[in-house]
Amino acid sequence: MVKTYSKHVPGTAFGLVCSPSSNSQYDGKFAYVPALEDVLVWDVKKGAMVSMWHEISHIAEVTAILQSPKKDVFAVGYADGSIRLWNAGSNSVVSTFNGHKKSVTALAFDEQGTRLASGSQDTDLIVWDVVAEAGLFRLRGHRDQITAIRFITPADLPSTSTASASGLLLTSSKDTFLKLWDLSTQHCIQTVVAHRSEIWTMTVNPEQDLVFTGSGEGELKAWRIDREALANGLRETDSGEVAKMIHPVSSLPLVSRHRVSQVAFHPSQPFLAVQSHDRSVEIFRIRSEEEVRKKQARRKKRAKEKKVKGKNSDEKDDDGADEEEEVTLVDLFTPYLVVRASGKIRSFDFGEEITSKGTLQIMTALASNAIEVYSIPQPTKSKDVPEAVRAFSVDLPGHRTDVRTLSLSSDDEILASASNGNDFAVPFQKLANSETRFPENLEHENQRLYKNNRLWIAIGTKNGEILIYDLASSSLIETVAAHTGTVWSLHVRADQQALVSGSADKDVKFWEFERKDASGEKAHNGKNLTLVHTRTLKMTDDVLAVKYSPNGKFLAVSLLDSTVKVFYQDSLKFFLSLYGHKLPVLSMDISDDSKLIVTCSADKNVKIWGLDFGDCHKSIFAHDESVMQVAFEKDSHYFWTVGKDKLLKYWDGDKFEHIQNLRGHHGEIWALVLSHHGKFVVTGSHDKSIRVWDKDEDDQIFLEEERERELEMVYENGIADSLNRNEAPIGSGVDGAPVDTATQAEVTAVTKQTTETLMAGERIMEAIDLADKERATFQAYEDDMAKLPEDSPMRLQPPPKNQLLAQLDKTPDEYVLWVVEKVRSDALHDALLVLPFGKVVSLMGYLNMWAQKELNIPLVSQIIFFLLKTHHHQIVANRVMRTALIPLRKHLRAALQRQKGILGYNLAALQYIRRRNDADRTAQFYEEEGMDEEKVRARIAEGKKRKRVDIKV
């Protein structure tokens, strides 16, 4: 009989506030932050998570987040090059775009939110149609990662203008270039060498006439956009050169000279924020030209008063002082205050609205897994220096550093986790409702390992102390100076009456739990628990791990010399020495029947030993990196391992079989703990997340099927990679890249083969084969019956219809259309590329049938135009296609003409309704004002245009 195993699936994940892989967004109430492969929505005022945007089976990390002008829609870029549009109201994916081959690093929406531009580490810039859910085109020209994108909307253009009506794109990259792209011609119209080092950030002011770029050298430069040149389009100057649209202005001095990571304008208030230091954000106040002139006038007045008071006043100086000073960039952007966060800032974002107290808000997402919101006061006439005040913070639900160890209570209800670092935070996580509590009086540093029972937590620290915490009150009740070196391991004996500790001071110490004299204290108070030292076992090297056997007979000790010593627990006499690992054993565990001991090492191997004679049953190359921890399942010889290769693996210790791989963590997995009832597994990682892997009782694993599934996954990913490998970035030097980069097109189609598109193409081919076979069968029947007279006894019943078509109640051509319609619009073109030319010929025939029946004409038009463009040379050379294309042209043209008439009629009706509505509103407005025609004309004449500030270059 074939052996089956229980399958484990990803369960809940917690411990994360925000991860440093992406920027964050803030709308004044909710913070939208990355959490590895998910996006979390936090109510910063309540400190509560509102929702989690998670897509099943998608594990790529979030690398960019952007809110659309349609407030409920967010674009999220991922490390695998995909982009998903999420609806914040329903917490669901609206559409998915696949076009980039590497991480998405920059996103930008246009003003209407109908177009999305994305930049990536693959140096490509792609413009997407959000409504049609398809890629418009791919722009190439940058030679390094794109760091920022902005749409530039042209002003109202005159009819004689040659400027782009589609708008412009401004992009910055680590290749030091600032590029301006014309979206109508799909070409770069200006390239500016902006800095001597990488450009890390770029932003445009709301009026779209001023650009700021920040470099890796800490320089913040300003550039002027010539709106007149934009309106005129590409024209030659008097000198014969093409008119430039971006002109340098000057640099803005900063307090810090570190890398400028981010720069952003407030959406409605005159403020500019610049992050050029790890822990602070500089806020600049933007003054109007009138304010600058008043300040200059006051400065001149004070200078004149000083000269009048002076004895030797020069008349020339007085005359020079009357001249009007120029308005410089430094005059317009004046330092206002500095926001200093409690940790390293990954990104920041302004709140859109002003609070009820009249202050602005800025949200900072910290690399230390926390969110902080600061209030910025409005400018006043007071001479007091304004200061930013922290209004809200979200840091309780997670650790500041990586999770190093985990422990479960005996009833599997409470999980304790501890991290590595100075924060020494130990949350007690209730698995049922994800409630987190932190102990008080945590002043120790560099905590390492701990174990817990139902009422108390024992924690080993790097300074050699063992701390006892009361779980009920979350308070420290005992500090024991146990060792002179780091306490690397603790283990509670099976009877819950004793504890053993192993340390870097080469000692193994034995402790018993004992209650103090509870004079004046309540008996149930946990403050009377303490540790009593009973014995010490001296070792020859540093102790890395200690473990009691479940039967209480043996004690296993792992040493730095890569060996494991086994002693009798009662007499401490030496029993066995397990040697064979090439590097130190980092963790070990003993099975419930005390017959097997499994050890894992930094040499990437797992060894299974017998505790009777100390023989090695099997040595397994388990992980591609160091194996950090190993643990047996309850009442079995199945065990789990975790490693620095980010994988959790399930093994059979009797048959030495690898059962299952579980992927999900994005960093080294340090900690592992198993349910005492065998229902789940919990892991903690360097990515600061804690993940629960649940046992699926309804699903079983067959080893052969599991291996086949893994091989299929590798094969499909390999095919997709090979199909995408023919395109390499310009100047990248990658194998397969064209030698003459000048011959590579600046604009190409948006294509990317994925496993999904390959499977969609296969489904279309299978549908065409089934439909062709069905049509051929019925065509043969009709031909045979046509040769016989109507009353011939040789006439037969029609052949049975295909079961699938009969069940769906569709004709062959309707079935093919049904399959094609189920392919996502953004994956349709890539799926059609998979079809061989023979299937393309068959599909042309079905397109003719659909056009004749007027079935989904927009989809038919999209498919036929794409196929004609892709297979143009084969179609021209193949005379067979002529018989299919001529009737297709006739039927499609007739269907499009009918649809054009319907659309034109509806459009004319809508325009009439709009004109009538505008006329009614205008008439009603003037009737309410009581104005006649002359007054209206006078008001129009008095209208003044908004003044612009001219900055001297």
C-alpha positions, 0 to 999 in steps of 0.5 A: 500500500502506498504511504500517505502523509498529512499535508500542511498549508499556509495559515495565518501570518502576524508579527509585522507592522510594515516591512522595508521592501516598499514605500507606504501611503497615508490618506490622513486616517489609514496607512497602507503599508507593505508586509512582505507579500501582503499590504496591510491597512492600519488605522493609525489612531486606534493602532488596529489593522483594518484589513489585509490584502492577500492573494492566495499562492502569491509570495512575491514581495511588495516593492511599490504602492501607489493610490490612484486618483480614484481613491478606492483603487491602489496599484501594488508592484511586486518583486516578480515584476507583476502589478496588481490593482486592488480595490480598498473597499472589497479588499480584492484584486481588480486586475493583474499586469505582467510585463516586467522581468524584475522588481517594480520600483516606480509607479505613476497614475495620470490625472484621471487614473485611466493610465498607469506607468511602471518602472522596474529594475529591468530598466523598462518603462511600461504604460498600461491602460487601466480600463482595457487592462492591457499594456499599451507599449514598453519604452526603453532608454534607461540603463539602470533601475528606474527610481521615479515616474511622473505624468506631465499634463499639457495645458489647454492646447491651441488648435495650431499646437504641435505638442503632445495631446497624450501627455508626457512622462518624466522619469529618473533612474540610477543611470544619472539621467532624467528623461522626458517622454512624448506619449503620442510619438512614444519616444524620448524627446529630452535627456538630462544628465542630472547628477554625477551619481544615481538619482534616487528620487524625483518629484514635480510640484502641483503646478507641474513647472518645477522638478526636484531630483535627489542624488546618492551624494546628498544633492537636491537639484531643482529644474524648471519645466518650460510650459511654453515649450511644452505647448509649442512642441518640438521646435528649433530655436534661432540657433538651429537647436531643438528647444529644451523643455527642462532647464536647470535652476539651482540646488537646495541646501540640506542639513544632511549630506547623506543620500536623498532617499525621498522628496515630496510636495504636500498635495494642497499646502505649501510644504516640501519634505525631503529625507536625506538622513536615515532618521529624519525628514526636513520640512521646507515651507514654500513662500509665495513671491509676495511673501518673499518681496515683503521679506526683502523689503523688511530686510532693506528697511533694517539695513537702511536704519542701521546705515542712518545710525552709522556715522559713515553712510555711503550714498552709493550703497543707499542707491544700490539698496533700492534696486529690486533683488531677484527671487531665488530658489532659497528664498522660496523654499525656506527650512521650517522644521525637522521631523526626527523619528525613533528609527530608520525611516524607509518612507514617508507620506503626507496626510491629505487633509488638515486636522481639526487642530489646524496641523498637518500630518506626516506618516513615517514607515520605519525599517524597524517594523513600526509606523509613526505619525507626526503633527506639523504646526502651521506657520505663525508670527511667533518667533518660537521654533516650531517642532513636530510632535508624534501624534500616533504610533503603531509598534506593539504588534511586532518586534523591532528586530528579527524573531530568534526563538518561539515557544508554545504553552502546553495547551497550544493557546499562547505563543511567546516570541522573542527577538534579537536586539536591544529592544528585548521585546517579548510578546505573548501572542494568543493564537485565537485572537492575535492579541499581543501583550508585552512584559514590563520593565524590559531593560536587558539587552541581546536576549537569545533563547527562552522556554515557557510553561503555562504560567511563567516564561524563562528567558536566557540572555546574552549577558548570562542571566536567566529571567523569569516573567509572570505571564499573568501580570507580564512582569519580571519576578526573578533575575538569576545570574546563571552564567558568565557567557551567553546562554545559548539554550534552555530546556524544561524537563518533561515533568516540568520540575527542572530546567537545564541551561547551556552557555558559552562559558562551557557549563551546563547547569541544572536548576529546579523550580522552587517557591520563595517564602510567601510571607505577606504575599498571596499564594497564587501570586507568581512572584514567589517562583525562583530557580535553585541551582543544583548541579553543574556539568563542565564541558570542554567547549562552548555549549550550543544546545541542550536537550532532555529525552522525553523519558527523562533518562538522557541529556544531550549536549551540543558543543562547538567542536561539532559533536553531541555528547549524551549523558545519563540525566541522573548520574551525569555519566557519559553515555554516547558521543555523536560525531560526523558533522563538519560544522557545529550542531545548531539544534537537535531533538529527541523523538517521543519514544526516546529512540531517535535523536536528530541533529542539524548543523551549519554544514547544511546536513541533518543526521538521524542517530539511534539513541541505543548505540549512537549509530548514524541511521542516515545523513541527509543534505537537507537545505542549501544553507545552514540548518537552524532548527529541527523538531520531532512531531508528537508521537511519531518519527516525522520531523521538521527543519528550517534553514537560512534558505528560507524553507520549512521542510517536512521529513520522514525519519523512518524511511528518510523521505523528504515529504514537503517543502513550504515556502513563504518567508522572505528571510532566514528562518531562525525559529521553529516550534511544533504544536503539542497536539500536532495540529500546526507548525509555527516559524519565526524569521529574519523578516520579522514575521511569524507564520503558522502552517496548519495541517490539512486533515482533508488532504493527503500527500503522495510522495510521487505526486509531490515530486512530479508537481515540483518538477512540473513547476520547475519545467514550466518556470524554465519554459517561461524564462527561456521565452523571456530571455531573448530580450535584454536591457540596453547596455546590460551586457547580458548573454543574448543581448544585442551587440549593437544597442543602437539597433534595438527599438526604443518602443516595443510591445508589452509581452511576458510569458508566464505559467498562466499565459502558457496554460491559457494558450494550451487551453485555447489549443485544446478547445480548437482541437476539440471544436475542429474534431467535432465540426469534422465529424458532423461535416463528414456525416452531412456529406455522406447523408447528402449523397442519399435521397431523403427516403433512403433506408441507409440514412443514419442518426446524427453522431452523438454530440461531444459530452462537454459541448452537450453539457455546456449546451454550446456549438463548437465555435461558441465553445472556443469563444467561451474558452477565449473569453475566460482568458484574462485580457492582460494575458490574452496577447501572450496566450495567443503568441503560444499558438502555432501557425496551424492553430492560428489558421483554424482560429481565423475561421472561428473569428469569421463565424463570430463576426458573422454572428456578431458575438463579442465584436470588440474581442474579435477585433482585438484578436484579429488585429493582433494576429495580423500584426504578429503573423503578417509575413506568414499570412502574406506568404500563405495563399490559403489564408486568402479564403479565410480573410476575405469573408472575415473582412466582409463580416467584421466590417459590417458588424463594426459599421453597425456598432459604429452607428449605435455608438455614434447615435448614443454619443450624440444623445449624451452630448445633447444632454450635456449641452442642455444641462450646461445651458440650464445651469448657466441660465439659473446661475445668472438669474439668481445673481440678477445680472444682465448682459452688460454686467456679465461682460464687465465681470469677465473683463475684470477677471485676472489671470494667476501670476506665475513666479519667474525663478532666475536661473 
